[in-house]
Amino acid sequence: MKIFPTCLLLLASCIASAGAQEPARPTEKASAKKAQSNLETRAKVSAAKAAKAALAQVPDGTIKTGELEEENGKLIWSFDIAIPGSKDIKEVAIDAITGAVLAVVTETPAQQAEEAAEDAAKAKAAQGSAKRRAKQEEGEEQEEKGKKAGEAKKAKAEKGEEAEEGEENEAEEHAERGEKQKGKKAGEAKKARAEKGEEAGSGKRVGEIRVD
């Protein structure tokens, strides 16, 4: 029995079906990687343990591809195992939670080709969905940036209005202080003139008395 490394089990079928597809953009690759990571986090049975259980169903078989997927709400490890001396393959499904063997199905070359076409169609649909999701996320990100820019602009405008209002208030206060100061000086000057007038009147009266 031959067991592929865990990373190959996870990626072999994806690479095979993606070969004819257009290269995925970084955002799409990140989404696919995140989705696969989420499945791996939920799985209780490792790829190696599931592969061992699958190979036990096909003596002397060799795993061609393997992947972790969710079908009808159930998380499973699915393996395509080559049968010695035959072009047929065995598809073995292992429960990724309990490790139980869920199904063992023999596929002819014609069925394999049909399934490969279905997988390619699913991959294309998933890629389209990833593109739409990435585009939506990009739009939401741009919208959020625009919103933040608008809020910053509004805050800046409000700050400018506050500064302008502060300058106006300062100018008014300065003018008011100037008017008060001017009034005070005028009052002091008037008082000084009055006192000076009183002194002059007093001197005149003294002079008149002396003359008499």
Long-range contacts (C-beta under 8 A, 24 or more apart in sequence): 1-52, 1-55, 1-59, 1-60, 1-61, 1-62, 2-55, 2-62, 2-63, 3-48, 3-51, 3-52, 3-55, 3-63, 4-51, 4-63, 4-66, 6-46, 6-47, 6-48, 8-66, 9-47, 9-51, 9-63, 9-65, 9-66, 9-67, 9-79, 10-36, 10-40, 10-47, 10-66, 10-67, 10-68, 12-64, 12-65, 12-66, 12-67, 13-65, 13-66, 13-67, 13-80, 13-119, 14-67, 14-123, 16-65, 16-116, 17-116, 17-119, 17-120, 17-123, 18-123, 20-120, 21-120, 21-123, 21-124, 21-127, 24-127, 24-130, 25-131, 25-134, 27-130, 27-134, 27-137, 27-138, 28-127, 28-130, 28-131, 28-134, 31-130, 31-133, 31-134, 32-126, 32-130, 36-68, 39-68, 39-69, 39-70, 39-75, 39-96, 40-68, 42-75, 42-96, 42-97, 43-68, 43-75, 43-77, 43-96, 43-97, 44-96, 44-97, 44-98, 44-99, 45-77, 45-94, 45-95, 45-96, 45-97, 45-98, 45-99, 47-77, 49-99, 50-77, 50-79, 50-94, 50-96, 50-99, 51-77, 51-79, 53-92, 53-94, 53-99, 53-101, 54-79, 54-81, 54-92, 54-94, 54-101, 55-79, 55-81, 57-81, 57-90, 57-92, 57-101, 57-104, 58-83, 58-90, 58-92, 58-104, 60-84, 61-90, 64-89, 68-96, 74-102, 76-102, 80-107, 80-112
